[in-house]
Amino acid sequence: MWSKKMKNADVVVIGGGIQGLSNAYYLSQRGLRVILVEQGDLANGTTSRSDGDNFVCDAAPGFTTSFTTAAVKLMVELVHNIGYDVDWLEKGAVMLAETEAELAVAKEIYQAKIEAGVKVRFMDQKDVHDDEPNTAPDIPGGLEFQEGGSLSPMLLAFALGEHIKAMGGEMLRFTKVTGFGFDQDGAVNKVITDQGDILTPRVVLAAGIWSTGIAKLAGLDIPVTTMKGDLLVVEPGVYITRRKTMEIGYALVRNENSGVERKITPFMQQHGVGFLVEPTGSHNALIGFSKYPADTVDSNCRVVNAIARRAIRFFPCISDANIIRTYSGLRPWTPDHEAIVSETSIPGFYLCTGHCGNGITNGPLSAKCLAQIMFNEPADFDMSKLSINRFQNQQ
Ligand SMILES: Cc1cc2nc3c(=O)[nH]c(=O)nc-3n(C[C@H](O)[C@H](O)[C@H](O)COP(=O)(O)OP(=O)(O)OC[C@H]3O[C@@H](n4cnc5c(N)ncnc54)[C@H](O)[C@@H]3O)c2cc1C
């Protein structure tokens, strides 16, 4: 426990994942006295169980593509300014079609991205194989996204933590939020933890999959659930491809908007299995992906096996690679697959959660935009799109 004296902060951020750390980072930059509360160590949750892609390829058209394009630019700036090695690899990404029907989808994605100002190239069968000879010979084409890169979310989390400390922010690790206090007008004025209380006029709830339970402690109902994903780690030093490569099915599965039938088994369909490979800065490669409702992070062997089979379909050389471990994470999921970056009906109580499969990419920009909401500044984006009201209006 702390000393009997209560702590004081201008803002308390709940959660030491990418969202909490990004919020604490940008609020500290504004000169606020920030306390971040984390029940475990930094990156205890989904942030350390993801891969670290920062691309716009699979973003839904419209607001999400514009927001993600700006988020990727901000991430590039951040990793160049942060002064820590976060395993950043800035080589763009490739999306492969498996069939002519998927190639038609690739053309549609290409057109929409060009109109949104995204740097993308359409690749025919020859382009794909010239670009990476390891690609299966019958792959008919794909897209090359020239901007964006990948990083280690864990390294980024700890780098942000160092900056927050250097700016005077306090990080209370292994400290669990258990309740809130309110003044006579209903505004939040206290965060209660298992180690003591913190007086504060502002709270940012950024607790990923735990946000729903913590919001309830404040009397708020928010629709964040869990959506599992599994990843395989290839032994170091095995060359598969030089940059992030995924199947067009990545966009189809993530956005559930296609009508195009993928050439996969019913089991794969049921578990949202598809192919991605991502070389990492530590000379491994990550192989994914899956997407299905579940609430444990235990690896599911059948899903892992299905992912491996799917990967070999696109890159036959993967059948010779040793997989040294697997891991799984739970995406903080929302009904419309968009994040919640929002004020709430409780004065001083803000939400930065539900970032689904894009929370690493969109973390820093979400935090910047939430600070604009908090201080009534002109917003860079129409943040009503990410407001909690979009769900409450539906009830
Ligand atoms: C397999 C997989 C691959 C992914 N790949 C990508 C990718 O390539 N690119 C991308 O952009 N996104 C990706 N994502 C999504 C991304 O990982 C998440 O959106 C993001 O990590 C969510 O971050 P967060 O800070 O909201 O949650 P978390 O990282 O889970 O942080 C929440 C924190 O809150 C803490 N907490 C909970 N309860 C309490 C409490 N009572 N008191 C104090 N602290 C508490 C937890 O311990 C946790 O550390 C992937 C996700 C998965 C599962």
The ligand as a MOL file (V3000), in Angstrom:
LIG
                    3D

  0  0  0     0  0            999 V3000
M  V30 BEGIN CTAB
M  V30 COUNTS 53 58 0 0 0
M  V30 BEGIN ATOM
M  V30 1 C -3.1020 -12.0450 -32.6650 0
M  V30 2 C -3.2640 -10.5460 -32.7270 0
M  V30 3 C -2.5770 -9.8190 -33.6900 0
M  V30 4 C -2.7220 -8.4320 -33.7550 0
M  V30 5 N -1.9980 -7.7380 -34.6790 0
M  V30 6 C -2.1010 -6.3960 -34.7380 0
M  V30 7 C -1.3270 -5.6660 -35.6660 0
M  V30 8 O -0.5360 -6.2280 -36.4050 0
M  V30 9 N -1.4960 -4.3240 -35.7170 0
M  V30 10 C -2.3630 -3.6590 -34.9120 0
M  V30 11 O -2.4880 -2.4460 -35.0250 0
M  V30 12 N -3.0830 -4.3330 -33.9850 0
M  V30 13 C -2.9740 -5.6750 -33.8800 0
M  V30 14 N -3.7060 -6.3620 -32.9650 0
M  V30 15 C -4.6430 -5.6290 -32.1080 0
M  V30 16 C -3.9260 -4.9600 -30.9390 0
M  V30 17 O -3.0210 -5.8660 -30.3610 0
M  V30 18 C -4.9260 -4.4760 -29.8920 0
M  V30 19 O -5.9420 -3.7050 -30.4950 0
M  V30 20 C -4.2350 -3.6350 -28.8330 0
M  V30 21 O -3.1020 -4.2910 -28.3180 0
M  V30 22 C -5.1660 -3.2800 -27.7010 0
M  V30 23 O -4.4260 -2.4920 -26.8050 0
M  V30 24 P -5.0640 -1.9590 -25.4810 0
M  V30 25 O -4.0750 -1.0490 -24.8420 0
M  V30 26 O -6.4340 -1.4450 -25.7430 0
M  V30 27 O -5.2950 -3.2780 -24.5840 0
M  V30 28 P -4.2130 -4.1440 -23.7310 0
M  V30 29 O -2.9010 -4.2190 -24.3830 0
M  V30 30 O -4.8900 -5.4230 -23.3800 0
M  V30 31 O -4.0410 -3.2570 -22.4290 0
M  V30 32 C -5.0350 -3.1810 -21.4190 0
M  V30 33 C -4.3060 -3.1970 -20.0880 0
M  V30 34 O -5.2480 -2.9110 -19.0460 0
M  V30 35 C -4.7800 -3.5960 -17.9000 0
M  V30 36 N -5.8830 -3.7230 -16.9290 0
M  V30 37 C -6.9830 -4.4970 -17.0490 0
M  V30 38 N -7.7720 -4.3710 -15.9480 0
M  V30 39 C -7.1470 -3.5020 -15.1240 0
M  V30 40 C -7.4710 -2.9610 -13.8330 0
M  V30 41 N -8.5980 -3.3010 -13.1810 0
M  V30 42 N -6.5980 -2.0930 -13.2670 0
M  V30 43 C -5.4380 -1.7400 -13.9140 0
M  V30 44 N -5.1010 -2.2210 -15.1370 0
M  V30 45 C -5.9490 -3.0760 -15.7310 0
M  V30 46 C -4.3420 -4.9510 -18.4490 0
M  V30 47 O -3.4780 -5.6230 -17.5620 0
M  V30 48 C -3.6800 -4.5560 -19.7690 0
M  V30 49 O -2.2790 -4.4240 -19.6520 0
M  V30 50 C -3.5820 -7.7540 -32.8560 0
M  V30 51 C -4.2540 -8.4820 -31.8650 0
M  V30 52 C -4.1030 -9.8780 -31.8040 0
M  V30 53 C -4.8160 -10.6350 -30.7430 0
M  V30 END ATOM
M  V30 BEGIN BOND
M  V30 1 1 1 2
M  V30 2 1 2 3
M  V30 3 2 2 52
M  V30 4 2 3 4
M  V30 5 1 4 5
M  V30 6 1 4 50
M  V30 7 2 5 6
M  V30 8 1 6 7
M  V30 9 1 6 13
M  V30 10 2 7 8
M  V30 11 1 7 9
M  V30 12 1 9 10
M  V30 13 2 10 11
M  V30 14 1 10 12
M  V30 15 2 12 13
M  V30 16 1 13 14
M  V30 17 1 14 15
M  V30 18 1 14 50
M  V30 19 1 15 16
M  V30 20 1 16 17
M  V30 21 1 16 18
M  V30 22 1 18 19
M  V30 23 1 18 20
M  V30 24 1 20 21
M  V30 25 1 20 22
M  V30 26 1 22 23
M  V30 27 1 23 24
M  V30 28 2 24 25
M  V30 29 1 24 26
M  V30 30 1 24 27
M  V30 31 1 27 28
M  V30 32 2 28 29
M  V30 33 1 28 30
M  V30 34 1 28 31
M  V30 35 1 31 32
M  V30 36 1 32 33
M  V30 37 1 33 34
M  V30 38 1 33 48
M  V30 39 1 34 35
M  V30 40 1 35 36
M  V30 41 1 35 46
M  V30 42 1 36 37
M  V30 43 1 36 45
M  V30 44 2 37 38
M  V30 45 1 38 39
M  V30 46 1 39 40
M  V30 47 2 39 45
M  V30 48 1 40 41
M  V30 49 2 40 42
M  V30 50 1 42 43
M  V30 51 2 43 44
M  V30 52 1 44 45
M  V30 53 1 46 47
M  V30 54 1 46 48
M  V30 55 1 48 49
M  V30 56 2 50 51
M  V30 57 1 51 52
M  V30 58 1 52 53
M  V30 END BOND
M  V30 END CTAB
M  END
